[in-house]
Amino acid sequence: MISPGGRLLALAALSSVVATAACRSPHVEITVDNQTGASVQLLEVKYPSASFGTGSLAPGAVFHYQIQVQGSGPVSLVYTAPDGAQPSITGPELADRARGSLVIVLLPGGKAEYHFNPDEHESK
């Protein structure tokens, strides 16, 4: 039998291993930079298996989010412009368990630039 102190020590060690493993999970850091010259509303970024967003993004503001990609497919976004238009813009393909950073620059006229910088490290 394990003593109560030994059990506590084992749980602490297990928690440390789980926390360390979680820190090394493959992820993509996403930054959305609003360079449209106006506020955008209801911004949603979609990626394989999920999405995220924000209610509004002021002109010149940036929004950061970290994702874990499960499955493969394109990144896309949609938002509501001040004139009520809803641009929908498709970006690069992300592979399952992708790592790196993706900068999305929202431009005037319902356009966007995507800049993906993959991290080539192998998952452990």
A tleap script that builds the chain and sets N, CA, C and O, in Angstrom:
source leaprc.protein.ff14SB
mol = sequence {
  NMET ILE SER PRO GLY GLY ARG LEU LEU ALA
  LEU ALA ALA LEU SER SER VAL VAL ALA THR
  ALA ALA CYS ARG SER PRO HIE VAL GLU ILE
  THR VAL ASP ASN GLN THR GLY ALA SER VAL
  GLN LEU LEU GLU VAL LYS TYR PRO SER ALA
  SER PHE GLY THR GLY SER LEU ALA PRO GLY
  ALA VAL PHE HIE TYR GLN ILE GLN VAL GLN
  GLY SER GLY PRO VAL SER LEU VAL TYR THR
  ALA PRO ASP GLY ALA GLN PRO SER ILE THR
  GLY PRO GLU LEU ALA ASP ARG ALA ARG GLY
  SER LEU VAL ILE VAL LEU LEU PRO GLY GLY
  LYS ALA GLU TYR HIE PHE ASN PRO ASP GLU
  HIE GLU SER CLYS
}
set mol.1.N position { 0.832 -1.191 0.000 }
set mol.1.CA position { 0.000 0.000 0.000 }
set mol.1.C position { 0.865 1.238 0.000 }
set mol.1.O position { 1.956 1.261 0.569 }
set mol.2.N position { 0.356 2.263 -0.648 }
set mol.2.CA position { 1.063 3.538 -0.690 }
set mol.2.C position { 0.570 4.386 0.471 }
set mol.2.O position { -0.632 4.479 0.719 }
set mol.3.N position { 1.500 4.997 1.173 }
set mol.3.CA position { 1.131 5.874 2.284 }
set mol.3.C position { 0.457 7.137 1.733 }
set mol.3.O position { 0.644 7.473 0.564 }
set mol.4.N position { -0.319 7.833 2.558 }
set mol.4.CA position { -0.964 9.073 2.109 }
set mol.4.C position { 0.061 10.082 1.575 }
set mol.4.O position { -0.206 10.765 0.587 }
set mol.5.N position { 1.214 10.181 2.211 }
set mol.5.CA position { 2.250 11.096 1.742 }
set mol.5.C position { 2.808 10.673 0.394 }
set mol.5.O position { 3.076 11.512 -0.466 }
set mol.6.N position { 2.983 9.363 0.210 }
set mol.6.CA position { 3.468 8.840 -1.060 }
set mol.6.C position { 2.462 9.049 -2.176 }
set mol.6.O position { 2.829 9.347 -3.313 }
set mol.7.N position { 1.189 8.889 -1.840 }
set mol.7.CA position { 0.127 9.100 -2.830 }
set mol.7.C position { 0.112 10.560 -3.272 }
set mol.7.O position { -0.037 10.854 -4.458 }
set mol.8.N position { 0.267 11.467 -2.317 }
set mol.8.CA position { 0.290 12.890 -2.622 }
set mol.8.C position { 1.486 13.224 -3.514 }
set mol.8.O position { 1.360 13.995 -4.465 }
set mol.9.N position { 2.633 12.647 -3.207 }
set mol.9.CA position { 3.833 12.863 -4.008 }
set mol.9.C position { 3.644 12.324 -5.424 }
set mol.9.O position { 4.061 12.968 -6.387 }
set mol.10.N position { 3.028 11.163 -5.565 }
set mol.10.CA position { 2.777 10.581 -6.884 }
set mol.10.C position { 1.820 11.454 -7.691 }
set mol.10.O position { 2.028 11.649 -8.889 }
set mol.11.N position { 0.762 11.988 -7.047 }
set mol.11.CA position { -0.171 12.874 -7.743 }
set mol.11.C position { 0.512 14.165 -8.177 }
set mol.11.O position { 0.248 14.670 -9.268 }
set mol.12.N position { 1.380 14.697 -7.339 }
set mol.12.CA position { 2.110 15.920 -7.688 }
set mol.12.C position { 3.020 15.667 -8.887 }
set mol.12.O position { 3.110 16.506 -9.783 }
set mol.13.N position { 3.689 14.530 -8.911 }
set mol.13.CA position { 4.573 14.193 -10.030 }
set mol.13.C position { 3.760 14.005 -11.307 }
set mol.13.O position { 4.170 14.466 -12.373 }
set mol.14.N position { 2.620 13.337 -11.213 }
set mol.14.CA position { 1.770 13.138 -12.376 }
set mol.14.C position { 1.248 14.475 -12.901 }
set mol.14.O position { 1.211 14.689 -14.112 }
set mol.15.N position { 0.851 15.366 -12.014 }
set mol.15.CA position { 0.380 16.689 -12.428 }
set mol.15.C position { 1.465 17.455 -13.160 }
set mol.15.O position { 1.190 18.143 -14.143 }
set mol.16.N position { 2.695 17.338 -12.687 }
set mol.16.CA position { 3.815 18.010 -13.321 }
set mol.16.C position { 4.041 17.480 -14.725 }
set mol.16.O position { 4.292 18.255 -15.648 }
set mol.17.N position { 3.954 16.164 -14.898 }
set mol.17.CA position { 4.132 15.553 -16.223 }
set mol.17.C position { 3.033 16.001 -17.169 }
set mol.17.O position { 3.314 16.331 -18.321 }
set mol.18.N position { 1.782 16.021 -16.708 }
set mol.18.CA position { 0.661 16.443 -17.537 }
set mol.18.C position { 0.808 17.908 -17.920 }
set mol.18.O position { 0.581 18.266 -19.076 }
set mol.19.N position { 1.178 18.750 -16.983 }
set mol.19.CA position { 1.353 20.177 -17.271 }
set mol.19.C position { 2.471 20.395 -18.273 }
set mol.19.O position { 2.337 21.228 -19.168 }
set mol.20.N position { 3.553 19.678 -18.146 }
set mol.20.CA position { 4.673 19.807 -19.078 }
set mol.20.C position { 4.262 19.349 -20.464 }
set mol.20.O position { 4.603 19.996 -21.454 }
set mol.21.N position { 3.541 18.254 -20.551 }
set mol.21.CA position { 3.088 17.753 -21.847 }
set mol.21.C position { 2.145 18.754 -22.502 }
set mol.21.O position { 2.214 18.956 -23.715 }
set mol.22.N position { 1.271 19.379 -21.732 }
set mol.22.CA position { 0.330 20.344 -22.278 }
set mol.22.C position { 1.057 21.555 -22.848 }
set mol.22.O position { 0.623 22.105 -23.860 }
set mol.23.N position { 2.139 21.977 -22.231 }
set mol.23.CA position { 2.899 23.124 -22.711 }
set mol.23.C position { 3.555 22.836 -24.053 }
set mol.23.O position { 3.841 23.764 -24.809 }
set mol.24.N position { 3.793 21.593 -24.357 }
set mol.24.CA position { 4.475 21.229 -25.593 }
set mol.24.C position { 3.507 20.798 -26.689 }
set mol.24.O position { 3.939 20.318 -27.736 }
set mol.25.N position { 2.226 20.959 -26.468 }
set mol.25.CA position { 1.245 20.592 -27.478 }
set mol.25.C position { 1.468 21.437 -28.722 }
set mol.25.O position { 1.764 22.627 -28.618 }
set mol.26.N position { 1.328 20.832 -29.899 }
set mol.26.CA position { 1.483 21.617 -31.117 }
set mol.26.C position { 0.367 22.656 -31.206 }
set mol.26.O position { -0.799 22.344 -30.962 }
set mol.27.N position { 0.723 23.876 -31.551 }
set mol.27.CA position { -0.277 24.925 -31.667 }
set mol.27.C position { 0.158 25.957 -32.702 }
set mol.27.O position { 1.321 26.015 -33.102 }
set mol.28.N position { -0.794 26.756 -33.117 }
set mol.28.CA position { -0.559 27.859 -34.033 }
set mol.28.C position { -1.015 29.131 -33.324 }
set mol.28.O position { -2.150 29.218 -32.854 }
set mol.29.N position { -0.129 30.108 -33.251 }
set mol.29.CA position { -0.448 31.424 -32.706 }
set mol.29.C position { -1.041 32.245 -33.840 }
set mol.29.O position { -0.385 32.442 -34.863 }
set mol.30.N position { -2.271 32.728 -33.680 }
set mol.30.CA position { -2.917 33.510 -34.726 }
set mol.30.C position { -3.068 34.953 -34.255 }
set mol.30.O position { -3.503 35.217 -33.134 }
set mol.31.N position { -2.698 35.879 -35.139 }
set mol.31.CA position { -2.873 37.303 -34.895 }
set mol.31.C position { -3.706 37.869 -36.039 }
set mol.31.O position { -3.364 37.691 -37.208 }
set mol.32.N position { -4.793 38.546 -35.705 }
set mol.32.CA position { -5.609 39.233 -36.698 }
set mol.32.C position { -5.359 40.725 -36.510 }
set mol.32.O position { -5.562 41.260 -35.420 }
set mol.33.N position { -4.917 41.399 -37.575 }
set mol.33.CA position { -4.555 42.813 -37.559 }
set mol.33.C position { -5.542 43.574 -38.443 }
set mol.33.O position { -5.580 43.365 -39.656 }
set mol.34.N position { -6.332 44.448 -37.843 }
set mol.34.CA position { -7.349 45.185 -38.595 }
set mol.34.C position { -6.746 46.440 -39.222 }
set mol.34.O position { -6.561 47.459 -38.555 }
set mol.35.N position { -6.445 46.346 -40.511 }
set mol.35.CA position { -5.932 47.496 -41.264 }
set mol.35.C position { -6.950 47.974 -42.305 }
set mol.35.O position { -6.578 48.507 -43.350 }
set mol.36.N position { -8.236 47.777 -42.006 }
set mol.36.CA position { -9.295 48.191 -42.931 }
set mol.36.C position { -9.560 49.688 -42.868 }
set mol.36.O position { -10.128 50.257 -43.800 }
set mol.37.N position { -9.153 50.335 -41.771 }
set mol.37.CA position { -9.456 51.756 -41.586 }
set mol.37.C position { -10.759 51.989 -40.853 }
set mol.37.O position { -11.135 53.137 -40.619 }
set mol.38.N position { -11.458 50.926 -40.485 }
set mol.38.CA position { -12.734 51.033 -39.774 }
set mol.38.C position { -12.888 49.840 -38.839 }
set mol.38.O position { -12.184 48.839 -38.964 }
set mol.39.N position { -13.809 49.964 -37.913 }
set mol.39.CA position { -14.111 48.831 -37.028 }
set mol.39.C position { -14.809 47.738 -37.819 }
set mol.39.O position { -15.605 48.018 -38.715 }
set mol.40.N position { -14.505 46.493 -37.480 }
set mol.40.CA position { -15.233 45.366 -38.040 }
set mol.40.C position { -15.984 44.697 -36.898 }
set mol.40.O position { -15.548 44.733 -35.747 }
set mol.41.N position { -17.105 44.092 -37.226 }
set mol.41.CA position { -17.960 43.452 -36.233 }
set mol.41.C position { -18.055 41.964 -36.526 }
set mol.41.O position { -17.865 41.527 -37.661 }
set mol.42.N position { -18.348 41.200 -35.496 }
set mol.42.CA position { -18.629 39.766 -35.612 }
set mol.42.C position { -17.571 39.032 -36.442 }
set mol.42.O position { -17.892 38.326 -37.398 }
set mol.43.N position { -16.326 39.210 -36.062 }
set mol.43.CA position { -15.208 38.540 -36.728 }
set mol.43.C position { -15.155 37.086 -36.288 }
set mol.43.O position { -15.130 36.791 -35.093 }
set mol.44.N position { -15.138 36.178 -37.258 }
set mol.44.CA position { -15.014 34.747 -36.960 }
set mol.44.C position { -13.932 34.145 -37.845 }
set mol.44.O position { -13.968 34.285 -39.067 }
set mol.45.N position { -12.969 33.472 -37.218 }
set mol.45.CA position { -11.916 32.759 -37.928 }
set mol.45.C position { -12.207 31.273 -37.779 }
set mol.45.O position { -12.329 30.762 -36.666 }
set mol.46.N position { -12.317 30.585 -38.913 }
set mol.46.CA position { -12.609 29.154 -38.924 }
set mol.46.C position { -11.352 28.404 -39.333 }
set mol.46.O position { -10.616 28.846 -40.216 }
set mol.47.N position { -11.109 27.275 -38.695 }
set mol.47.CA position { -9.966 26.419 -39.017 }
set mol.47.C position { -10.427 24.980 -38.843 }
set mol.47.O position { -11.498 24.742 -38.284 }
set mol.48.N position { -9.635 24.008 -39.315 }
set mol.48.CA position { -10.095 22.614 -39.227 }
set mol.48.C position { -10.551 22.244 -37.810 }
set mol.48.O position { -9.759 22.306 -36.869 }
set mol.49.N position { -11.768 21.878 -37.663 }
set mol.49.CA position { -12.419 21.351 -36.467 }
set mol.49.C position { -12.926 22.391 -35.478 }
set mol.49.O position { -13.520 22.010 -34.470 }
set mol.50.N position { -12.721 23.699 -35.715 }
set mol.50.CA position { -13.215 24.677 -34.742 }
set mol.50.C position { -13.187 26.089 -35.327 }
set mol.50.O position { -12.852 26.285 -36.495 }
set mol.51.N position { -13.546 27.067 -34.494 }
set mol.51.CA position { -13.486 28.468 -34.877 }
set mol.51.C position { -13.356 29.313 -33.612 }
set mol.51.O position { -13.574 28.835 -32.499 }
set mol.52.N position { -12.997 30.571 -33.812 }
set mol.52.CA position { -12.951 31.528 -32.712 }
set mol.52.C position { -13.274 32.888 -33.292 }
set mol.52.O position { -13.316 33.049 -34.512 }
set mol.53.N position { -13.501 33.863 -32.439 }
set mol.53.CA position { -13.782 35.192 -32.950 }
set mol.53.C position { -13.917 36.220 -31.847 }
set mol.53.O position { -13.636 35.968 -30.676 }
set mol.54.N position { -14.361 37.396 -32.278 }
set mol.54.CA position { -14.575 38.496 -31.354 }
set mol.54.C position { -15.739 39.332 -31.869 }
set mol.54.O position { -16.016 39.355 -33.068 }
set mol.55.N position { -16.406 40.008 -30.968 }
set mol.55.CA position { -17.565 40.817 -31.341 }
set mol.55.C position { -17.213 42.025 -32.171 }
set mol.55.O position { -17.985 42.418 -33.046 }
set mol.56.N position { -16.054 42.628 -31.915 }
set mol.56.CA position { -15.623 43.774 -32.714 }
set mol.56.C position { -14.109 43.906 -32.627 }
set mol.56.O position { -13.469 43.439 -31.685 }
set mol.57.N position { -13.565 44.560 -33.646 }
set mol.57.CA position { -12.130 44.814 -33.692 }
set mol.57.C position { -11.951 46.215 -34.268 }
set mol.57.O position { -12.293 46.473 -35.422 }
set mol.58.N position { -11.415 47.106 -33.457 }
set mol.58.CA position { -11.240 48.510 -33.835 }
set mol.58.C position { -10.185 48.659 -34.932 }
set mol.58.O position { -9.346 47.774 -35.105 }
set mol.59.N position { -10.218 49.756 -35.665 }
set mol.59.CA position { -9.191 49.969 -36.689 }
set mol.59.C position { -7.813 50.035 -36.041 }
set mol.59.O position { -7.627 50.707 -35.027 }
set mol.60.N position { -6.853 49.335 -36.631 }
set mol.60.CA position { -5.487 49.303 -36.096 }
set mol.60.C position { -5.288 48.339 -34.942 }
set mol.60.O position { -4.160 48.147 -34.488 }
set mol.61.N position { -6.362 47.727 -34.458 }
set mol.61.CA position { -6.258 46.803 -33.326 }
set mol.61.C position { -5.843 45.413 -33.801 }
set mol.61.O position { -6.057 45.041 -34.955 }
set mol.62.N position { -5.247 44.659 -32.883 }
set mol.62.CA position { -4.878 43.270 -33.169 }
set mol.62.C position { -5.568 42.362 -32.164 }
set mol.62.O position { -5.842 42.754 -31.030 }
set mol.63.N position { -5.839 41.149 -32.604 }
set mol.63.CA position { -6.494 40.138 -31.774 }
set mol.63.C position { -5.634 38.886 -31.848 }
set mol.63.O position { -5.327 38.405 -32.939 }
set mol.64.N position { -5.245 38.359 -30.696 }
set mol.64.CA position { -4.391 37.174 -30.632 }
set mol.64.C position { -5.203 35.984 -30.136 }
set mol.64.O position { -6.083 36.121 -29.286 }
set mol.65.N position { -4.886 34.807 -30.688 }
set mol.65.CA position { -5.549 33.580 -30.262 }
set mol.65.C position { -4.636 32.407 -30.574 }
set mol.65.O position { -3.919 32.428 -31.574 }
set mol.66.N position { -4.653 31.398 -29.739 }
set mol.66.CA position { -3.831 30.201 -29.930 }
set mol.66.C position { -4.752 29.018 -30.194 }
set mol.66.O position { -5.732 28.811 -29.478 }
set mol.67.N position { -4.425 28.233 -31.240 }
set mol.67.CA position { -5.266 27.095 -31.593 }
set mol.67.C position { -4.450 25.813 -31.658 }
set mol.67.O position { -3.233 25.843 -31.837 }
set mol.68.N position { -5.135 24.698 -31.510 }
set mol.68.CA position { -4.571 23.377 -31.778 }
set mol.68.C position { -5.345 22.834 -32.967 }
set mol.68.O position { -6.569 22.706 -32.922 }
set mol.69.N position { -4.620 22.516 -34.029 }
set mol.69.CA position { -5.260 22.054 -35.259 }
set mol.69.C position { -5.467 20.545 -35.187 }
set mol.69.O position { -4.520 19.783 -34.992 }
set mol.70.N position { -6.713 20.131 -35.346 }
set mol.70.CA position { -7.062 18.716 -35.398 }
set mol.70.C position { -7.751 18.472 -36.725 }
set mol.70.O position { -8.865 18.942 -36.958 }
set mol.71.N position { -7.081 17.735 -37.590 }
set mol.71.CA position { -7.558 17.561 -38.945 }
set mol.71.C position { -6.820 18.540 -39.850 }
set mol.71.O position { -6.027 19.355 -39.378 }
set mol.72.N position { -7.077 18.458 -41.123 }
set mol.72.CA position { -6.426 19.343 -42.090 }
set mol.72.C position { -7.483 20.084 -42.877 }
set mol.72.O position { -8.582 19.576 -43.101 }
set mol.73.N position { -7.137 21.297 -43.297 }
set mol.73.CA position { -8.067 22.080 -44.091 }
set mol.73.C position { -7.701 23.541 -44.082 }
set mol.73.O position { -6.717 23.941 -43.459 }
set mol.74.N position { -8.496 24.346 -44.776 }
set mol.74.CA position { -8.175 25.765 -44.896 }
set mol.74.C position { -8.604 26.580 -43.682 }
set mol.74.O position { -9.481 26.187 -42.913 }
set mol.75.N position { -7.952 27.724 -43.544 }
set mol.75.CA position { -8.367 28.755 -42.601 }
set mol.75.C position { -9.237 29.714 -43.405 }
set mol.75.O position { -8.923 30.011 -44.558 }
set mol.76.N position { -10.300 30.190 -42.828 }
set mol.76.CA position { -11.120 31.198 -43.490 }
set mol.76.C position { -11.650 32.161 -42.436 }
set mol.76.O position { -11.645 31.863 -41.242 }
set mol.77.N position { -12.099 33.301 -42.892 }
set mol.77.CA position { -12.676 34.250 -41.942 }
set mol.77.C position { -13.857 34.947 -42.582 }
set mol.77.O position { -13.989 35.009 -43.804 }
set mol.78.N position { -14.707 35.465 -41.722 }
set mol.78.CA position { -15.853 36.267 -42.133 }
set mol.78.C position { -16.030 37.346 -41.073 }
set mol.78.O position { -15.791 37.114 -39.888 }
set mol.79.N position { -16.451 38.529 -41.515 }
set mol.79.CA position { -16.742 39.605 -40.585 }
set mol.79.C position { -17.782 40.519 -41.208 }
set mol.79.O position { -18.083 40.413 -42.397 }
set mol.80.N position { -18.329 41.417 -40.399 }
set mol.80.CA position { -19.282 42.396 -40.901 }
set mol.80.C position { -18.589 43.745 -40.968 }
set mol.80.O position { -18.099 44.260 -39.963 }
set mol.81.N position { -18.555 44.307 -42.170 }
set mol.81.CA position { -17.944 45.615 -42.404 }
set mol.81.C position { -18.936 46.717 -42.036 }
set mol.81.O position { -20.126 46.445 -41.874 }
set mol.82.N position { -18.456 47.973 -41.901 }
set mol.82.CA position { -19.361 49.074 -41.539 }
set mol.82.C position { -20.533 49.263 -42.511 }
set mol.82.O position { -21.595 49.732 -42.102 }
set mol.83.N position { -20.356 48.906 -43.786 }
set mol.83.CA position { -21.433 49.056 -44.766 }
set mol.83.C position { -22.400 47.871 -44.759 }
set mol.83.O position { -23.327 47.826 -45.568 }
set mol.84.N position { -22.190 46.908 -43.850 }
set mol.84.CA position { -23.062 45.738 -43.738 }
set mol.84.C position { -22.602 44.552 -44.572 }
set mol.84.O position { -23.139 43.453 -44.435 }
set mol.85.N position { -21.608 44.762 -45.440 }
set mol.85.CA position { -21.078 43.650 -46.236 }
set mol.85.C position { -20.434 42.625 -45.308 }
set mol.85.O position { -19.955 42.967 -44.227 }
set mol.86.N position { -20.427 41.364 -45.741 }
set mol.86.CA position { -19.825 40.299 -44.949 }
set mol.86.C position { -18.780 39.563 -45.786 }
set mol.86.O position { -19.055 38.498 -46.340 }
set mol.87.N position { -17.576 40.139 -45.873 }
set mol.87.CA position { -16.517 39.463 -46.627 }
set mol.87.C position { -16.207 38.093 -46.021 }
set mol.87.O position { -16.145 37.930 -44.802 }
set mol.88.N position { -16.017 37.124 -46.901 }
set mol.88.CA position { -15.610 35.781 -46.501 }
set mol.88.C position { -14.343 35.475 -47.285 }
set mol.88.O position { -14.371 35.425 -48.515 }
set mol.89.N position { -13.235 35.270 -46.586 }
set mol.89.CA position { -11.932 35.174 -47.227 }
set mol.89.C position { -11.241 33.882 -46.791 }
set mol.89.O position { -11.054 33.639 -45.598 }
set mol.90.N position { -10.867 33.063 -47.763 }
set mol.90.CA position { -10.191 31.795 -47.480 }
set mol.90.C position { -8.682 31.987 -47.548 }
set mol.90.O position { -8.163 32.685 -48.419 }
set mol.91.N position { -7.996 31.355 -46.612 }
set mol.91.CA position { -6.544 31.456 -46.526 }
set mol.91.C position { -5.858 30.124 -46.734 }
set mol.91.O position { -6.365 29.262 -47.452 }
set mol.92.N position { -4.713 29.954 -46.112 }
set mol.92.CA position { -3.898 28.756 -46.345 }
set mol.92.C position { -4.482 27.507 -45.698 }
set mol.92.O position { -5.315 27.574 -44.794 }
set mol.93.N position { -4.017 26.375 -46.191 }
set mol.93.CA position { -4.351 25.077 -45.613 }
set mol.93.C position { -3.465 24.849 -44.388 }
set mol.93.O position { -2.272 25.152 -44.414 }
set mol.94.N position { -4.045 24.321 -43.329 }
set mol.94.CA position { -3.278 23.913 -42.152 }
set mol.94.C position { -3.345 22.395 -42.053 }
set mol.94.O position { -4.404 21.794 -42.234 }
set mol.95.N position { -2.215 21.792 -41.766 }
set mol.95.CA position { -2.136 20.344 -41.610 }
set mol.95.C position { -2.465 19.961 -40.168 }
set mol.95.O position { -2.329 20.773 -39.254 }
set mol.96.N position { -2.891 18.739 -39.980 }
set mol.96.CA position { -3.149 18.201 -38.645 }
set mol.96.C position { -1.931 18.425 -37.753 }
set mol.96.O position { -0.805 18.140 -38.160 }
set mol.97.N position { -2.146 18.930 -36.546 }
set mol.97.CA position { -1.105 19.182 -35.544 }
set mol.97.C position { -0.077 20.213 -36.013 }
set mol.97.O position { 1.089 20.147 -35.624 }
set mol.98.N position { -0.506 21.170 -36.852 }
set mol.98.CA position { 0.387 22.229 -37.341 }
set mol.98.C position { 0.933 23.041 -36.175 }
set mol.98.O position { 0.299 23.183 -35.130 }
set mol.99.N position { 2.135 23.568 -36.396 }
set mol.99.CA position { 2.797 24.441 -35.425 }
set mol.99.C position { 3.255 25.685 -36.155 }
set mol.99.O position { 3.586 25.626 -37.340 }
set mol.100.N position { 3.278 26.812 -35.459 }
set mol.100.CA position { 3.825 28.025 -36.041 }
set mol.100.C position { 2.981 29.235 -35.706 }
set mol.100.O position { 2.281 29.274 -34.694 }
set mol.101.N position { 3.068 30.233 -36.590 }
set mol.101.CA position { 2.295 31.451 -36.388 }
set mol.101.C position { 1.617 31.840 -37.691 }
set mol.101.O position { 2.144 31.612 -38.780 }
set mol.102.N position { 0.451 32.426 -37.555 }
set mol.102.CA position { -0.320 32.886 -38.695 }
set mol.102.C position { -0.760 34.312 -38.405 }
set mol.102.O position { -1.435 34.574 -37.410 }
set mol.103.N position { -0.370 35.235 -39.288 }
set mol.103.CA position { -0.807 36.616 -39.174 }
set mol.103.C position { -1.812 36.859 -40.293 }
set mol.103.O position { -1.538 36.605 -41.466 }
set mol.104.N position { -2.975 37.355 -39.904 }
set mol.104.CA position { -4.024 37.693 -40.862 }
set mol.104.C position { -4.191 39.200 -40.818 }
set mol.104.O position { -4.542 39.762 -39.780 }
set mol.105.N position { -3.937 39.858 -41.950 }
set mol.105.CA position { -4.071 41.307 -42.036 }
set mol.105.C position { -5.346 41.616 -42.807 }
set mol.105.O position { -5.450 41.317 -43.997 }
set mol.106.N position { -6.313 42.215 -42.124 }
set mol.106.CA position { -7.550 42.631 -42.783 }
set mol.106.C position { -7.280 43.934 -43.516 }
set mol.106.O position { -6.759 44.885 -42.933 }
set mol.107.N position { -7.636 43.978 -44.794 }
set mol.107.CA position { -7.365 45.131 -45.653 }
set mol.107.C position { -8.671 45.778 -46.106 }
set mol.107.O position { -9.727 45.149 -46.037 }
set mol.108.N position { -8.611 47.035 -46.572 }
set mol.108.CA position { -9.820 47.673 -47.104 }
set mol.108.C position { -10.381 46.885 -48.284 }
set mol.108.O position { -9.663 46.125 -48.935 }
set mol.109.N position { -11.656 47.074 -48.548 }
set mol.109.CA position { -12.298 46.442 -49.688 }
set mol.109.C position { -12.625 44.976 -49.500 }
set mol.109.O position { -12.821 44.263 -50.484 }
set mol.110.N position { -12.688 44.506 -48.261 }
set mol.110.CA position { -13.042 43.113 -48.003 }
set mol.110.C position { -11.954 42.127 -48.371 }
set mol.110.O position { -12.237 40.974 -48.698 }
set mol.111.N position { -10.712 42.573 -48.321 }
set mol.111.CA position { -9.583 41.703 -48.652 }
set mol.111.C position { -8.770 41.403 -47.391 }
set mol.111.O position { -8.914 42.066 -46.364 }
set mol.112.N position { -7.911 40.384 -47.501 }
set mol.112.CA position { -7.039 40.019 -46.384 }
set mol.112.C position { -5.777 39.369 -46.923 }
set mol.112.O position { -5.779 38.766 -47.996 }
set mol.113.N position { -4.709 39.499 -46.166 }
set mol.113.CA position { -3.457 38.797 -46.435 }
set mol.113.C position { -3.241 37.803 -45.311 }
set mol.113.O position { -3.477 38.107 -44.142 }
set mol.114.N position { -2.787 36.606 -45.679 }
set mol.114.CA position { -2.453 35.570 -44.702 }
set mol.114.C position { -0.952 35.317 -44.789 }
set mol.114.O position { -0.414 35.118 -45.878 }
set mol.115.N position { -0.283 35.325 -43.648 }
set mol.115.CA position { 1.156 35.057 -43.592 }
set mol.115.C position { 1.391 33.928 -42.586 }
set mol.115.O position { 1.407 34.157 -41.376 }
set mol.116.N position { 1.573 32.701 -43.102 }
set mol.116.CA position { 1.789 31.543 -42.229 }
set mol.116.C position { 3.274 31.241 -42.161 }
set mol.116.O position { 3.937 31.102 -43.189 }
set mol.117.N position { 3.789 31.141 -40.957 }
set mol.117.CA position { 5.180 30.787 -40.692 }
set mol.117.C position { 5.195 29.492 -39.893 }
set mol.117.O position { 5.079 29.510 -38.668 }
set mol.118.N position { 5.340 28.362 -40.595 }
set mol.118.CA position { 5.312 27.075 -39.874 }
set mol.118.C position { 6.551 26.874 -39.025 }
set mol.118.O position { 7.643 27.327 -39.368 }
set mol.119.N position { 6.363 26.195 -37.925 }
set mol.119.CA position { 7.461 25.760 -37.064 }
set mol.119.C position { 7.745 24.325 -37.460 }
set mol.119.O position { 6.863 23.471 -37.370 }
set mol.120.N position { 8.951 24.053 -37.893 }
set mol.120.CA position { 9.290 22.745 -38.444 }
set mol.120.C position { 9.642 21.700 -37.387 }
set mol.120.O position { 9.993 20.578 -37.750 }
set mol.121.N position { 9.564 22.024 -36.090 }
set mol.121.CA position { 9.918 21.050 -35.053 }
set mol.121.C position { 8.924 19.896 -35.039 }
set mol.121.O position { 7.722 20.087 -35.223 }
set mol.122.N position { 9.440 18.723 -34.823 }
set mol.122.CA position { 8.594 17.533 -34.723 }
set mol.122.C position { 7.853 17.530 -33.388 }
set mol.122.O position { 8.387 17.988 -32.378 }
set mol.123.N position { 6.626 17.013 -33.383 }
set mol.123.CA position { 5.884 16.844 -32.133 }
set mol.123.C position { 6.543 15.754 -31.318 }
set mol.123.O position { 7.031 14.764 -31.865 }
set mol.124.N position { 6.557 15.938 -30.006 }
set mol.124.CA position { 7.175 14.940 -29.117 }
set mol.124.C position { 6.134 14.276 -28.270 }
set mol.124.O position { 6.458 13.408 -27.460 }
savepdb mol mol.pdb
quit
